[in-house]
Structure formats: structure tokens, C-alpha cells
Amino acid sequence: MIVAVGTKNPNKIRAVEEAYKMFGIPAVVVPAPARPPVPPQPIGLETVVKGAVERAKAALSQIPKAEHGVGIEAGAVQAADTHLDITIAAVADREGVVTIGFGPAFQIPPPFLPHLLNGVELGALAERHYQRPSIGYREGIIGALTKRRITRKDLNLAAVAMALVPRLPYNTPLYKT
């Protein structure tokens, strides 16, 4: 199966490869960079979901032989009195079916929050704070916060795996409507 992923980010590409492999789905993952119609720093659950879905659909449309398009988007959501960074993945197919999965979320450091809510990307804030260029293409802010015990790839992998759950052959009867 050819899987188009809406990014050039190696963390996201590896996460998609590993998620398909985890479930025994043979996949050749092809990058198909897609910029969704959401701000560079998505804020709000609907915006983050929209970014993932639009990336998945755009990736699928760019690679004619692909059976699936995968989009991964991270953004800020409010929960109770705090803001979390969450990773959301969407898998789209040629029949128009889109499945969605969420990865783990972590609390955004309070000093970053005012800047983030004004549109500054969390990755840029992390790069400045940790003085580590391209941190989002490496371990991500979560990697810096956890001293690499958990990385951005781990969050992406979890989200993509959850988006694949309804597509697993033994689960499809449960998800047919």
C-alpha cells in the first residue's frame, strides 16, 4: 500500500511508517507536503482536527497511486484552567472515509502561553528557550521537556496508530455505519 503523508518532517514520516508496521500493514510512505488552511500555530480542538484532516486529504490528492493520505497536526487546546499541546492524526482514503486519532497531550509551559496565544509557534518558542534550532524536526519540545524520554515521534506515532484503529480488519465491522 502506498501512503501519502502531508509533510516533509522526518518525525512524522517515521511515525507513519512505524504505525502501519505496528499493525502489520505493509506500507510505502511517500511525503506529499501539504499546508492546511489553518494558522501555523493552530489553537482550539476544531482547528487542530481541521489541520490534520486537510493535510490527509491534500496528501492523498497529490499522490495518485496512494490508497491512504495521512495528516498530522499539533496545536493548543484548553482543558479546565490550562492549555495542552495535542497531536491529532487523520487518515483519509479514496472512498472519502476519514478516521481520526489523538496522541498524548502535555501541558504547555506557562511562560510560553502568552506568546503562543498570539500566534507564535510552540516550536519557535522551544527553539529560543532551549537554543536548539529545528527542534520540531528533532525531538520536539516534548523531547526537551522530558530529556528525550518521550519524543515528538512518539506523540505522532500514538496519534497515527489511534487513527488506524477503525481501519484494522478485525475492527471494520464495528465502525461500518
TAQUIVEN-V996953 format. One record per pair of residues at least 6 apart in sequence whose C-alpha atoms are under 6 Angstrom apart, sorted by the first residue. I is the first residue (numbers start at 1). J is the second residue. D is the distance in whole Angstrom. If there is no record, write none. Layout:
((I,J,D) (I,J,D))
//
This chain:
((1,27,5) (2,27,6) (2,28,5) (2,66,5) (2,67,6) (3,28,6) (3,29,5) (3,66,5) (3,68,5) (3,69,6) (4,29,6) (4,30,5) (4,31,6) (4,32,6) (4,59,5) (4,60,6) (4,66,6) (4,69,5) (5,31,5) (5,32,6) (5,59,6) (5,69,6) (5,70,5) (6,32,5) (6,33,5) (6,34,5) (6,55,5) (6,59,5) (6,71,5) (7,31,6) (7,32,6) (7,33,4) (8,31,6) (8,33,6) (9,137,6) (11,153,5) (15,153,6) (15,156,6) (15,157,4) (19,157,6) (19,161,5) (32,59,5) (34,55,6) (34,58,6) (36,51,5) (36,54,6) (36,55,6) (38,51,6) (41,119,6) (41,121,5) (42,48,6) (42,75,5) (43,75,6) (43,76,5) (44,77,5) (45,77,6) (48,75,6) (51,73,6) (52,71,5) (52,72,5) (52,73,5) (52,89,6) (52,90,5) (53,90,5) (55,71,4) (56,69,5) (56,70,4) (56,71,4) (56,91,6) (56,92,6) (57,92,6) (59,69,5) (60,69,4) (67,93,6) (68,92,6) (68,93,5) (69,91,6) (69,92,5) (70,90,6) (70,91,5) (71,89,6) (71,90,5) (72,88,6) (72,89,4) (73,87,6) (73,88,5) (74,86,5) (74,87,4) (75,85,5) (75,86,6) (76,84,5) (76,85,5) (77,83,5) (77,84,5) (83,107,6) (83,108,6) (84,105,6) (84,106,5) (84,107,4) (84,108,5) (85,105,5) (85,106,5) (86,105,4) (87,102,6) (87,103,5) (88,101,6) (88,102,5) (88,159,6) (89,100,6) (89,101,5) (89,159,5) (89,160,5) (90,99,6) (90,100,4) (90,163,6) (91,98,5) (91,99,5) (92,98,4) (99,163,5) (100,163,4) (101,159,5) (101,162,4) (101,163,4) (102,159,5) (103,155,5) (103,158,5) (103,159,4) (123,136,6) (126,141,6) (127,133,5) (127,135,6) (139,151,5) (139,152,5) (140,152,5) (142,151,6) (143,150,5) (143,151,4) (166,172,6))
//
